[in-house]
Amino acid sequence: MAPRKVEGPYREIPLELIDPPSLPMRETFDAEKLAELTASIQRVGVLQPIAVEQQAGRFRIDDGQRRFVAATNAGLKTIPAIIRDTTLVSGEAVKCHTNAFREDVNPAEEANYLAQLLERDCGGDVDRLCELTQQVRSYVEGRLLLLQGDPDVFEALRQRRVSMAVARELNRIEDRGYRMMALDAAIRGGATARIVQEWRIRYNQAAPIEAPAPTSGENQYSGLPAPVMTMTCVCCGSAEEPWAMELIAVHRRCRGMFLDPHLARIHGVLAAGPAPEAPSGTPAPRTQ
């Protein structure tokens, strides 16, 4: 089947002559991302024309409503547009397909691209990279910093198993073992950046604080208790092999109703020690 030619004539159309879709697919816009697109249009213009259909001297948007809104916010008077022939393919078909098959750039791949561009064309100068790409420094540095973070977190981001916001929070966790636990939990449970941030804050609050070095004389801190290990198994109480531990999401009420009674029994059995052996070599039953 031969592909249909759906593009029509291209021209700059005054924004005042363009109407929004009669039935928009997007009900809301992300305010932060819309502001970023507006800033991009102010710097480099509208790079991808919108698609419109002509109706009684005016034009109705088939594709590109977000670009139209951003161009309006950026103060543009006209916008590049393709005037479509709706007898070939309907405007609703164009709207559905452009939204259904659009894929955002992977932040990890973008980080690799910017890093190569930084060395190849900018001599390692981030300011020159920002000028070359017409991106703000915070955007460029945010992606470059991903390459300096944990390689396992970067790989998870590259595979789209976590979002960039989650990756940022994971890289802020200083302890490697706890970071890997959080990464595993984020992948399996679909944790948001806010949840990972809460894990990080709780860990930092529970982490032991090192005593400062003495100013003079003998070590006045020698009598302090040893730092408490914060990552301990809820069943056996051991802090060994923290990388083998898992974060388990559970409601407080559910833990109180279901887990705590079982944990109490487990701790009681462990505290009692091994069961005494019967003369035959088989363990004797414990008395309750």
N, C-alpha and C positions, 0 to 999 in steps of 0.2 A: 504493500500500500504506500503510495507516494505521500510524503509529508505535506501537510497543508501550509500554504503561505498565509500567515495571519497578520503580518505587519503591513501597515499602510504608510502614507506620507508622514514625514518627520518635520516638525516645526517648533519654534518657540511660541508658547501660547500665554497670553496674559492670565495671571492667577485669578483676576476678577471674572473671567469668562468660564471658569471651571467649577463644576458642582461635585459634591461628594457622591459616592456610590448610593444608589437608591436603597440597597440592602447591604450595608458594610459587613464584612466578615469579622473585622476587629471591632470589639465593643470598647476597649480601652487601650491606651498606650502606656508603656512603662515610662514614667516621667524622666528618669535619669537617662535612659537610652535615647529618648526623644531629644533631650538636651544635647547629648553627645552627637546625634545626627545633625542637629541644627548647627552646632559648632563646626562640624565637618563641612557642611554646605557653605558656611561663611568663609571657610578657608579655601576650599577647592571647587565649590559649586556642586550642582546636581550631576553626578557621573552616570547615572542610569536613568534614561527617560521614563516617564510614567506612560501608561497606556490609557487612551481615552476613546470614547465614541462620540460622534457629533450628533447633536439633537437641537434642531431649530436655532441654529446660530450659536449655541453654547456647547459645552463639552462636559461629559460625565465620566468620572474616573472608573476604569475597569481594574487597573492595577497601579499601585503606587500612592495610596492615600496617605501613608505615613510620610513619604517623601514630600508630598504636597503640603502637609501640615508643617513639616520642618522648614520647607522653603518659605512658607508664609511667615513663620516665626523668625526666620533669618532676614526678613525684609526684602526678599526678591520680588521683582515685578512680573517676571515671566518664568516659565519652567519648560525644559525640553520635554516634548511629548510625541508619541506615535499615535496617529489617528487611525483607528482600526476599522476594518470593514466587518461589521457584525453579522453579515449574511454568511460568512465562512465559518466562524467559531463564535459562540455567544460570549458576551462579557462575563457571565457567571462561570463559564468553563475556564476562562483565563484566570479569573479570581481564585478559583479552587486549585488549579494546577500550580500557579505561582506560589501560593501559600503552602501547599501540601509538600512540594519537593524542594523548598528552599532549605539550605543547610548552612549554618553559621560556621565561620572559620574556627578550627580547633585552636584554643589558646596556646597549647604546647607546640603545635606546628608553627603558629605565628611567632612564638618565642624563638624557635630555631631559625626562622626566616630573618627576624630582626637581628639576631646575634651574627648571622653570616653577613648581613648587610652592614652591620656595624664595623666589622673587620675589613670587608672587601672595599667598601666605598667611603667609609667615614674615619678610617684610621683609629678606631677605638673611641672616638669622640661622640658621646651620647647627644650633646647639643647639636652636632652636625646631623646625627641620625634623626633627631626630632625635626630639624629643618627640612631634611630630605623627604621624610614621610609626611610632613605637615601634621604630626601628632603631638599632643601635649606631653611633657616630660613624665608626668605621673603614669600615663598610659604605657609609654615605652618602657619605663623602669619597672612597672608592675609585671610586664611579661618577661623582661630580662632576668628579674629576680627569681622567676620560676626555675631557671636553669641553675641557680645557686642553691636551691632547696634540696630536699630529699629526692634522690633519683627514683625511688619506688613511688613516691607521691606524683612525680612528674610523669612516670609511665602510666599510672592510673588515670591521670588527666588526659594523656595522649590517647588512651583507649576509650575516653569518654565514660569512665566508670565513676568519676567524681567531677564536680563542677570546679571552675576556677576559684570561686569563693571558698569552697570547701578545701581546696588545695592550699590556699593562702593560710587558712586557719591551722591546717595540719602542720605546715612548715613553721608555724609559730610555737609548736610544742617542742621544747628543748630536749626532753628525754627521748632517745631513739626507740627504746622498747615501748614506751607508752604511745609514741607517735604511730608505731606499726599496729598496735592494738586499735587505736582510734581509726586508722585507715581501713583496717579489716572491717570494723563495725560500721564505718560510713559506707563502704561498698555493699555489705550484706544488708544493711538496714536502710539505705538511702537517706542517711543523715543530712540535714541541711547545715549550712555554715554556722547558723546560730547554735545548733546543737553541739557541733564540734567546738565552738567557742566556749560553751558552758563546760564541756569536758576539760578543756585547757585551763579554764579559770579554777575549777575545782581541784585539778591536779596541782596547780601552782599554789593554791591556798593550803593544801595538805603537805606539800613538799617540805622537808626539814630545812631549817635555816642554819647555815654554818656560823659558828661563833667567830667573832673577829680575833685577830692575833693579839696577844698581850702587849701592852705598851712598855712594861718594864718588870723586872723581878721574875719570879717563878711563874709558871703557867697557872693563872688563877682560874682557868677554865677546865683544869684537869678533872675536877669533880663533877662536871656536867654529864648527864646521861648520854649514851650514844644516840646518834640520830635515829629516829624511828623510821623503819621502812614503810612507805605509804602504800605500795602495791602489794597487797596480800590476798591470798586465795580465801574466799568466804567459807570454804568447806574445811580445808586443812590448816589454814592460818599461815601457810608458808609464803615467803616472799621470793623464793627461788624461781628461776626461769620466768621472769616477767613477760618475755616475748611470747611465751606459750599461753598466757592468760587471755581471756576474752571479755569484752564489754558486753553486758547483757542489759537490754532495756527492760525495765519492769516498773509498774506503778508502785508507789509506796504502800498503798492499801493491799495490793496483790502480794507484795513481799511479806507484809505483816500477816496476811491470812494463810498463805500457802508455803512460802519459802522459809520464813523464820522458824516455824515449828519443826520442820525437817532438819534445818541447820542446827537447831538446839540438840536434837537427838544425835546428829552426826558428831557434834562437839563432845557430847557426853560419852559416846563410844570411844572416841579418840583419847579423851582424858582418862578413861578407865584403863587404857593400855591394852596389850594383847590378852586374849582370853587364856586362862590356865589350861594346860593340857591334861587330859585324862591319862591314866596309866597306859592305856592302849596306844597312846600317841595321837588320838583324836581330840580336838578342843572340847573342853567341858562346857556345857551350857552356862551362860551367865544368869545370875538371879537378878530379877528386876526389883 
